[in-house]
């Protein structure tokens, strides 16, 4: 091999090594982004299509499950309450429609000891959700729940609390505000959209206690 050929081979080897290093760096960064990206959940793209009246009026659930929720003080009429489970990442799921409320099925049922936990959307990119005005509720106002047997339960607002979106005390949220009475706790998003995301900066929780059934 002539000196010129050896020099060309050396440059080719350096170039090839540089390309391999660049590819390795790209793959590492890409994988790191995938590993650290927040998991997508159903609440990211809820439907903004209102359920027709027939779908609401014919909605059925087991006799002791919550079927409808209504909040007269903020003009929330008869609203379907869909049972929710837990997502793969361990968080509680949320309704697929901004006009439905969601009851966490592992929380209490209407009138039972403990607390029901109900989530509702504040909005989508297109419209206000069922809990858009939840922030306007005041202590003493009422929330009405109807179960699958059409029995009505009335809860009274005790207090309202805001949490940073990543510091929600779920132990508190899933517990009755008064341990001696059945509770119902409502949650929605609040605060401002975090720049560059679809995440709200806060969660608003309304704590209520059962007053009649």
N, C-alpha and C positions, 0 to 999 in steps of 0.2 A: 504494500500500500504506500503510495507516494505521500509526502508531507501534506500536499494540498488535499488529497482524499481524506487523510486522517483529520485534518482541520474541519473539513465539511462534515465528517461523521460526528465529530465532537459537538459541533453546533446543532446538528440534527438530534443528537442525544439530549442536549440541554433543552431544546424546543419541545421534544416529546415529554420530558420530565415536567416541564412547566405546564403543558396541557393537562397531564395527569393530575398535578397538584390543584389546578383550577377546577377540574371536574370533581375531585374529592371534596374541595371546599364547598362547591355548589351543592353537592349531595348532602353534606353535613348540615349546612344552613337550612336547606329545604326540609330535611328530616326534623331539625330542631323546631322549625316553625310549626310543622304538623303536630309535634308532641306537646307544644305549649299553647296551641290555639284553643280557646274556650270551646267546650262541646256544644254543638248545635242542639237545640231542644224545640219542641213543638210550639212553644210560645213565641219563637222568632218570627213566624209567619202565620198568625191566626187569621181565620177568615173574617171578612167584614160584611158578609152577606147575612141579612137578618133572617132568622128562621120564620117561615110563614106561620100565621095564627093557628092553622090546623095542626102543624107539627108540635106547637106548644100545648094546645088544648088536648091533644091525644097522647101526650107524653106519659109514659108509665114507668114506675120503679117498684121494687119490693115494698111491702106495706110499711116497714119501719125506717126506710131510707128517706132522706130529704128529696122532695120532688120539685118544689118551687120555693123561691125566696122573693120577698118583696120588701122595699124600703120606702114607705110613703113620703118621708120627709125630703127625699131627694128624687122623687118621681121615678123610682125603679118599680115597675109593675111586675106582674107574674112572670118570673124568669126561671127557665129550666135550670135545674141543678144537676150537673153531670158528675158521675163518680170518677175520681181520679186515683191513679196509682203512683208508683215510683219509677223514675227513669233509670236507665242503665248507670248514670253517673251518681245515683243515690239521691237526687233532688226530687221533690214532689212535682208531678206533671201539672200542666195547666190546661184550661179549656182550649179547644181548637177553634172556637168562635168567640169574638169579642162580646157577643150578646148573650152568652151563656155564663152561668156561674159554675164553679167546680168544687165539689165536696171531696176532701181527702178521705178515702174509704177506710183508712186505719184510725181515723179520729172518731169521736163519739157520734151517735145518731141523735135525732131530735129528742129532747127531753131526758136523755141519758146522763148519768154522772160523767164528769169530765167536760171536755169542750169539743164541739164541732169545729172543724177548720174549713173555711170556704174562701176560695180565691176567685177574683174576677179581674179582667183586663181593664186598665185605665183607658187605653186607646190602641189603635193600630196606626199605620201611616195614613190611613184613609178616613177614619171616623173615630168618634169617642166611644169607649167601651162601657159596659154595664156599670162599672164602678168608677166612672170618671168623676162623679161628684161625691165620692165617699168622704173626701176631705172636708166636706161641708157638714157632715153629721155632728151633732152635739150630744153631750151627756143628757140622758133622759128620753131621747128619741128612740123609736122602736124599729125592730127588724122582725118580719113575720116569715115563718117557715111552715110550709105545708108538707106533710109526709105522704108516702104512697097510699095510705089509707084515708087520705084527705083530712087528717087531724091537724089542727092549726096550733102552732107554738109561737108565743110572743116573747121576744127578748128585748131588754132595755140596754141602751148604750151606757157603759160605765166610764170608759175613757178611751182616748185615742193616742197612739204612740207612733213615732217615726224612727226607723232604723236606717243606717247606711246599708246599701244594697248587699254588701259583703259581710255585714256584721249583725244579721238578723238572729235574735235569740229564739231559735225554734222551740227550745224547751219551754219558754214563756208563751210563745205563740200557740202552742198546742195544749196549753193548760188553761183551766177556767180561771178567770180573774178573781172570782170568789170561790174557794175550794168547797164551800158549803152549798153551792148552787150549780146547776147545769149551765154551761157556757156555750157561746157561739162567738168565734173570732173570725173576722173578715180581713182579708189582706189584698192589697193592690200595689202597683208601682206608683212612685211619686218622685218629686224633685225634678231634676233636669236630665236630658239625654246626655250621656257621657260622650264627649267628642270622639268621632271615629267609630262609634259602636251604635247598636240599637238598644243599649242597656240604660235603664233609668238609674239615677244616683241613690234613690231611697226606696224603702218599702213602708207603706202606711198600714197600720193594723188597728182595727176597731175591736175593742173588747166589750162583750155584752154578757148579760146574765138573764136566765129564764125568769119571767114574771108570771106567765100563765100558759096553760095548755088544756 
